[in-house]
Amino acid sequence: MKNSAVLKEELRQGKHSALFQDIYLDESLLEYQNRRYAEAVAKFEELFGEKEVEIYSAPGRSEVGGNHTDHQLGMVLATSINLDAIAVVSRTEGNLIRVVSEGYDMVEVDIEDLEEKAYEEGTTIALIRGVAANLKERGYKLGGFEAYITSDVLIGAGLSSSAAFEVIIGTILSGLFNDMSISPVLIAQAGQFAENVYFGKPSGLMDQMACSVGGLIHIDFKNPEEPVVEKVPSDFEAYKYSLCIVDTKESHDDLTEDYAEIPAEMKKVAAFFKKKVLREVDEKEFFQQISGLRSVLGDRPVLRALHFFEEEKRVEAQVHALRNGEFEEFLKLVKTSGDSSFKYLQNIYTNRNVQKQAMSIALGVSESVLGSHGVSRVHGGGFAGTIQVFVENSFVEEYRKAMDKVFGKGACHVLKVRQHGGIHVL
């Protein structure tokens, strides 16, 4: 803990720049991060007064491989990125968790009242209550605190702003009351629980896991209670490539049904074989039964299951390629993954409104502009939001200009692979 006024002055003087370089990996962002952190401390003081405070951070994430495989207990390749949520926090004596997120009103949660409340579904307070309830159920200590949270993770852009929020709440509870002893995996599971049960949104565990663990990670969800997580070499700079995210600025509103249909249809295929998820289905048996599946379920569930089986192999191949320094092979697999999402998973646009195809435009323009200078794909849930692009460093500015011309200034974001997940910063 450090006095907020003292910490604010240190930040204004740039005394923590070395730490920020380690976290955010971009020297050009140091002035921005010092200013951002100082302003967050000032806002905390405005809300709660001058106090002893700590600062926590949780990053956004980008899925690199395994599009819509996590909810079928499959494998994914995902990375944390150098956009994050930060929280200025002070421990209190009472039982209230009081949180102000930038641009929103204060919310309060009493840690003595952590029962699920139906009327809170879809709200920030549901996420806080759900994370706290799950960690308490697991036997961890809770307590009251006050926090101001600000985030530069793009909302609705497929970078998991909600998962970053869940992870930062779990990391705060770990730091303030449990000596940072709660594992990143358990914090991720608490976040998923909060999102699924209290917030009311069905989701796999990939988003929270990538935000919580940090770095480029290969996750196998075969046993969802104890997922296998391994770090993968991720120095894209060594290959002279940048990771870009292009925000098409298309709204996710009214797409809940589209998202929910993907796991639902995959599970219908699994149920045909008397299994719960596709990971439990024998691939050879699936191919032998395609005719029967089509007659019972129709074609789209079959196509989406086909995507799952092939995507599983691609994730393993991507990990192998990166471990062996075969970056060109990795890029080919990224492109093939995106093609499969477009053709078989069919999560690039909603067929309920075929005139809104911003992601199709982004992918088409990217392919034309990039040529041999990079590859692009959908990532995350799809249907709207962002595409992911790996671009040669020497071609980034030309690509950025082309995409900003189509989608508006600031549409193309050049990111770094952050090595830290949810952390206690200061």
C-alpha positions in Angstrom: 0.0 0.0 0.0 1.2 3.5 -0.8 -0.3 6.9 -0.1 -2.3 7.9 -3.2 -0.9 11.5 -3.3 2.7 10.2 -3.2 2.0 7.5 -5.8 0.3 10.1 -8.1 3.4 12.3 -8.0 5.7 9.4 -8.7 3.7 8.5 -11.7 3.7 12.1 -13.0 7.5 12.1 -12.7 7.8 8.8 -14.6 9.4 6.9 -11.8 7.7 3.7 -12.8 8.5 3.8 -16.5 10.8 0.7 -16.3 7.9 -1.3 -14.8 5.5 -0.1 -17.5 8.0 -1.0 -20.2 8.1 -4.6 -18.8 4.3 -4.8 -18.8 3.3 -3.0 -22.0 6.5 -3.6 -24.1 6.2 -0.4 -26.1 8.5 2.5 -25.3 6.2 4.9 -27.3 3.4 4.2 -24.8 5.4 5.1 -21.6 4.2 8.7 -21.5 0.6 7.6 -22.1 0.8 4.9 -19.3 2.3 7.3 -16.7 -0.3 9.9 -17.5 -3.1 7.2 -17.5 -2.1 5.8 -14.2 -1.7 9.2 -12.6 -5.1 10.3 -13.8 -6.7 7.0 -12.5 -5.2 7.7 -9.0 -6.5 11.3 -9.2 -9.9 10.1 -10.1 -9.8 7.6 -7.2 -9.0 10.5 -4.8 -11.9 12.5 -6.2 -14.3 9.6 -5.5 -12.9 8.2 -2.2 -10.4 10.7 -0.8 -6.6 10.5 -0.3 -5.9 7.0 1.0 -3.4 4.1 1.0 -3.8 2.4 -2.3 -2.6 -0.4 -4.6 -3.0 -0.8 -8.4 -3.9 -3.9 -10.2 -4.1 -4.7 -14.0 -5.8 -7.3 -16.2 -5.2 -7.5 -19.9 -7.5 -8.0 -22.9 -6.9 -11.0 -25.0 -6.8 -12.1 -28.6 -7.6 -15.6 -29.8 -5.0 -16.8 -32.2 -6.3 -20.3 -32.9 -9.3 -22.4 -31.9 -12.3 -20.3 -33.0 -15.3 -21.5 -31.0 -13.6 -24.7 -29.7 -13.5 -23.9 -25.9 -17.2 -24.5 -25.3 -16.8 -28.0 -26.7 -13.9 -28.6 -24.4 -11.4 -28.3 -27.2 -8.1 -26.6 -27.5 -7.2 -23.0 -28.1 -4.2 -20.8 -28.7 -4.7 -17.3 -27.2 -2.7 -14.4 -26.0 -2.9 -11.5 -23.6 -2.4 -8.1 -25.2 -1.0 -4.7 -24.1 -4.4 -3.2 -23.6 -5.7 -3.6 -20.1 -8.1 -2.7 -17.3 -6.4 -1.0 -14.3 -7.8 -0.6 -10.8 -6.8 1.8 -8.1 -7.9 0.1 -4.9 -8.1 0.7 -1.2 -9.0 -1.9 1.4 -11.8 -0.9 3.8 -12.9 -2.3 7.2 -16.6 -3.0 6.3 -18.2 -5.7 4.1 -18.9 -3.5 1.1 -17.2 -3.7 -2.3 -17.6 -0.3 -3.9 -16.6 0.0 -7.6 -16.7 2.9 -10.0 -15.9 2.0 -13.6 -14.9 4.9 -15.8 -18.1 6.5 -17.3 -20.5 4.6 -15.0 -22.2 5.1 -11.6 -20.8 3.5 -8.5 -22.0 -0.1 -7.7 -22.0 -1.8 -4.3 -21.8 -5.4 -3.3 -22.2 -6.7 0.2 -20.0 -9.7 0.7 -22.5 -11.0 3.2 -25.1 -11.2 0.4 -23.7 -13.1 -2.5 -26.7 -15.0 -3.7 -27.6 -14.8 -7.4 -30.1 -12.1 -8.2 -32.1 -12.5 -11.4 -32.8 -8.7 -11.7 -29.0 -8.1 -11.9 -28.5 -10.2 -15.0 -26.5 -8.4 -17.6 -25.0 -5.9 -15.2 -21.5 -5.1 -13.9 -22.7 -5.7 -10.3 -23.6 -9.3 -11.4 -20.0 -9.9 -12.4 -18.6 -8.6 -9.2 -21.1 -10.6 -7.0 -20.5 -13.7 -9.1 -16.7 -13.6 -8.9 -16.8 -13.0 -5.1 -19.4 -15.7 -4.6 -17.3 -18.3 -6.5 -14.1 -17.5 -4.7 -15.8 -17.6 -1.3 -17.3 -21.0 -2.3 -13.7 -22.2 -3.0 -12.7 -21.1 0.5 -10.9 -17.9 -0.1 -11.1 -14.8 2.1 -13.1 -11.8 1.1 -13.3 -8.2 2.4 -14.5 -4.7 1.6 -12.7 -2.4 -0.8 -13.1 0.7 -2.9 -11.9 0.8 -6.5 -11.8 3.0 -9.5 -11.4 1.0 -12.7 -10.5 2.4 -16.1 -9.9 0.3 -19.3 -8.4 0.8 -22.7 -9.5 -2.7 -23.8 -11.9 -1.9 -26.8 -15.5 -2.7 -25.8 -17.3 -4.9 -28.2 -14.2 -5.5 -30.3 -13.6 -9.2 -29.5 -10.8 -8.4 -27.0 -12.7 -9.6 -24.0 -13.3 -6.4 -22.0 -15.8 -8.2 -19.8 -13.2 -11.0 -19.1 -10.6 -8.4 -18.2 -13.1 -6.9 -15.7 -13.8 -10.2 -14.1 -10.2 -11.1 -13.9 -9.3 -7.7 -12.3 -11.9 -8.2 -9.6 -10.6 -11.7 -8.9 -7.0 -10.4 -8.8 -7.9 -7.6 -6.4 -9.5 -10.2 -4.0 -6.4 -12.4 -4.4 -4.1 -9.5 -3.6 -5.9 -7.7 -0.9 -7.1 -10.6 1.2 -5.2 -13.8 0.0 -1.6 -12.7 -0.5 -1.9 -13.2 -4.3 -2.3 -16.9 -3.6 -5.3 -17.6 -5.9 -4.0 -19.2 -9.0 -4.7 -17.5 -12.4 -6.6 -20.6 -13.5 -9.0 -20.4 -10.5 -9.5 -16.6 -11.0 -10.4 -17.4 -14.7 -12.9 -20.1 -13.6 -14.5 -17.6 -11.1 -14.8 -15.1 -14.0 -16.5 -17.7 -16.2 -18.8 -18.7 -13.4 -19.8 -15.1 -12.9 -20.4 -14.5 -16.6 -22.4 -17.8 -17.2 -24.5 -17.9 -14.0 -24.8 -14.4 -12.6 -24.5 -12.3 -15.7 -26.4 -14.8 -17.8 -24.2 -15.1 -20.9 -23.1 -18.5 -22.1 -19.3 -18.6 -22.8 -16.3 -20.9 -22.7 -13.3 -20.4 -20.5 -10.8 -19.1 -23.1 -11.4 -15.4 -22.6 -10.9 -15.4 -18.9 -8.0 -17.8 -19.0 -6.0 -15.8 -21.6 -6.6 -12.6 -19.6 -5.7 -14.2 -16.3 -2.6 -16.3 -17.2 -0.9 -14.0 -19.7 1.4 -14.5 -22.6 0.7 -16.7 -25.6 -0.8 -19.9 -24.2 -2.0 -23.2 -25.5 -5.1 -24.4 -23.4 -6.6 -27.8 -23.5 -10.1 -27.8 -21.9 -10.6 -31.6 -22.0 -10.9 -31.5 -18.2 -12.6 -28.1 -17.6 -12.0 -28.3 -13.9 -8.2 -28.6 -14.5 -7.4 -27.3 -17.9 -3.9 -27.9 -19.2 -2.2 -24.6 -19.8 1.3 -24.2 -21.4 3.2 -21.2 -22.6 4.2 -21.0 -26.2 7.1 -19.0 -27.7 5.6 -15.7 -28.9 8.3 -13.2 -30.0 6.6 -12.0 -33.1 9.1 -9.1 -33.2 11.9 -11.6 -33.9 10.0 -12.6 -37.1 9.4 -8.9 -37.9 5.6 -9.2 -37.8 3.1 -7.2 -35.9 -0.2 -8.3 -34.4 -3.0 -5.9 -35.5 -6.7 -5.8 -34.6 -9.1 -4.0 -37.0 -12.3 -2.7 -35.4 -15.1 -2.6 -38.0 -17.2 -0.6 -35.5 -20.2 -2.9 -36.2 -22.4 -3.3 -33.2 -22.9 -6.6 -31.3 -26.4 -5.6 -30.4 -29.0 -8.3 -31.1 -26.4 -11.0 -31.8 -26.9 -13.0 -28.6 -29.0 -15.6 -30.5 -26.3 -15.9 -33.2 -23.6 -16.6 -30.6 -25.8 -19.0 -28.6 -26.6 -21.0 -31.7 -23.0 -22.1 -32.3 -22.5 -24.1 -29.1 -26.1 -25.2 -29.2 -25.8 -26.7 -32.7 -22.4 -28.3 -32.0 -23.9 -29.9 -28.9 -26.8 -31.2 -31.0 -24.3 -33.1 -33.1 -22.7 -34.4 -29.9 -26.1 -35.5 -28.6 -26.6 -37.5 -31.8 -23.7 -39.6 -30.6 -25.1 -39.6 -27.0 -22.2 -37.3 -25.9 -22.4 -33.8 -24.3 -19.8 -32.0 -26.4 -17.9 -32.5 -29.6 -14.6 -33.3 -27.9 -16.1 -36.6 -26.7 -17.2 -37.6 -30.3 -15.0 -39.8 -32.4 -14.1 -37.9 -35.5 -14.2 -41.0 -37.8 -17.6 -41.9 -36.5 -18.8 -38.4 -37.2 -17.7 -38.6 -40.9 -19.4 -42.0 -41.2 -22.7 -40.6 -39.9 -22.8 -37.3 -41.9 -25.8 -38.5 -44.0 -27.8 -39.3 -40.9 -26.8 -36.1 -39.2 -28.0 -34.0 -42.1 -31.4 -35.7 -42.2 -31.9 -35.2 -38.5 -30.2 -31.8 -37.8 -29.9 -30.1 -41.2 -26.6 -29.0 -42.7 -25.3 -26.1 -40.6 -24.7 -28.1 -37.4 -22.7 -30.6 -39.5 -20.6 -27.8 -41.0 -19.9 -26.3 -37.6 -18.9 -29.7 -36.2 -16.6 -30.2 -39.2 -14.9 -26.8 -38.4 -14.4 -28.0 -34.8 -12.6 -31.2 -35.7 -10.3 -29.5 -38.2 -9.7 -26.5 -35.9 -8.5 -28.9 -33.1 -5.8 -30.2 -35.5 -4.8 -26.7 -36.5 -4.3 -25.5 -32.9 -1.8 -28.4 -32.3 -0.1 -27.6 -35.6 0.2 -23.9 -34.7 1.8 -24.7 -31.4 4.2 -27.1 -33.2 5.1 -24.5 -35.8 5.8 -21.8 -33.2 7.9 -24.1 -31.0 10.0 -25.1 -34.0 10.4 -21.5 -35.4 8.3 -22.3 -38.5 6.6 -18.9 -38.7 5.5 -19.2 -42.3 3.7 -22.4 -41.5 2.1 -20.7 -38.5 0.8 -17.9 -40.8 -0.7 -20.4 -43.2 -2.5 -22.1 -40.4 -3.9 -18.7 -39.2 -5.2 -18.1 -42.7 -6.7 -21.6 -42.9 -8.4 -21.1 -39.5 -10.0 -17.9 -40.8 -11.2 -19.5 -44.0 -12.8 -22.3 -42.0 -14.6 -19.8 -39.7 -16.0 -18.1 -42.8 -17.0 -21.2 -44.8 -18.0 -23.8 -42.1 -18.4 -22.1 -38.7 -20.2 -19.2 -40.5 -19.7 -16.5 -37.8 -18.6 -13.6 -40.1 -22.1 -12.1 -40.4 -25.6 -12.9 -39.3 -27.9 -14.4 -42.0 -30.7 -12.5 -40.4 -29.2 -9.3 -41.9 -27.1 -10.0 -45.0 -26.7 -6.4 -45.8 -24.5 -5.9 -42.7 -21.2 -7.6 -43.5 -18.6 -5.3 -42.0 -16.3 -8.2 -41.1 -16.6 -9.7 -44.6 -15.5 -6.3 -46.0 -12.6 -6.1 -43.6 -11.4 -9.6 -44.5 -11.8 -9.0 -48.2 -10.1 -5.7 -48.2 -7.3 -7.1 -46.0 -6.6 -10.0 -48.3 -6.4 -7.6 -51.3 -4.2 -5.0 -49.6 -1.9 -7.4 -47.8 -1.0 -9.7 -50.7 2.0 -11.6 -49.4 2.6 -9.2 -46.6 0.3 -10.8 -44.0 -2.8 -12.9 -43.2 -6.1 -12.1 -41.6 -8.9 -14.0 -39.8 -11.9 -13.5 -37.6 -11.3 -14.0 -33.9 -13.5 -14.3 -30.9 -17.2 -14.7 -31.2 -17.5 -13.1 -34.6 -20.5 -11.7 -36.4 -19.4 -8.1 -35.7 -16.5 -6.3 -34.1 -12.9 -7.1 -35.1 -10.6 -9.1 -37.3 -7.1 -10.2 -36.4 -4.2 -9.6 -38.7 -0.5 -10.5 -38.7 1.4 -8.0 -40.8 5.0 -7.5 -41.8 6.4 -4.7 -39.8 7.5 -2.8 -42.9 4.0 -3.0 -44.3 2.0 -2.0 -41.1 1.6 1.7 -41.9 0.4 1.1 -45.4 -2.1 -1.5 -44.1 -3.2 0.8 -41.3 -3.9 3.6 -43.7 -6.0 1.3 -46.0 -8.1 0.0 -43.1 -8.6 3.4 -41.5 -9.8 4.7 -44.9 -12.5 2.0 -44.9 -13.6 2.0 -41.2 -12.5 5.4 -40.0 -9.5 6.8 -38.2 -8.2 4.6 -35.4 -9.8 1.4 -36.7 -6.5 -0.4 -36.9 -4.7 -1.1 -33.6 -1.1 -2.4 -33.5 -0.7 -4.5 -30.4 2.0 -6.4 -28.5 1.8 -9.8 -26.9 1.8 -9.0 -23.2 3.6 -11.6 -21.0 1.7 -10.8 -17.8 -1.8 -11.8 -17.0 -3.8 -10.4 -14.0 -1.2 -8.7 -11.7 -0.6 -6.5 -8.7 1.3 -3.6 -10.4 2.1 -1.2 -7.5 
